[in-house]
Amino acid sequence: MGAAIDLKPEDSIVFPSNATVAAFLKGVPLKSIFQSRERSLEGAKKTRKAVAGTGAQAALATGIAYASSAGNKGSITLALLSENPEGSEAGRDALRFAGQHRVPIIYVYSGNQVDATQAYAYGLPVIAVDGSDVVAVYRVAYECMIRARERGGASVIACCIGSTNGGSAKSQDPLRNMEKYLSAKGLFEDERKESTIRAFEEAIAKATAASRKAPHRRETDSESRHIFLM
């Protein structure tokens, strides 16, 4: 969420099937998201589908970013990857291409270690950030978005598990950390929290019921535009 919240309507987002929150942030209705999930679960019961590796994910996202930027100046692509793209030849090729052509893309992945040897060699900055700190992720992503929009090139954000300074006292629950942050700023209210939870639970219940009534309805162009599932 911290990496995707500042995306514009013309930006693209590429994400694995288990990162459906990205589609929600881009404006896809919950009903459509649940319908897609149900179709995926039905398909999984009938056949085992090959899941694209991180290298293939990085390659696909890089191609989308390159094509999108050609026809829409100023747009960027956010690629949410399952792992570090440097772990495969295809991933390294994608990083090399992005560096050579200044592709406006931001690669985001979660992991414990940051091995940025190849990415640095291709001219891509690699920023390690505490993945449980939404504000920290947002700040890093914001700077990377400015760089990409100004044709400064691609960036890599490594969302490490836990604190990046080696500390273990901080909670790894991003929701609790965000609650503490807002409370410290005087921006958090228990009543507002409860009302938000109730409203979202009602929205989820309605969307679930609607998706089960029409499980095979296709998303409209406005719902799926600039959104790519890996």
Secondary structure, DSSP 8 states (H G I E B T S, - for coil): -TTTTT--TT-EEEE-TT-THHHHHTT--HHHHHHHHHHHHHHHHH-------HHHHHHHHHHHHHHHHHHSTT--EEEEESS-GGGSHHHHHHHHHHHHHT--EEEEEEES----HHHHHTT--EEEEETT-HHHHHHHHHHHHHHHHTT---EEEEEESS-TTS--SS-S-HHHHHHHHHHHTT---HHHHHHHHHHHHHHHHHHHHHHHHSTT----HHHHTTEEE-
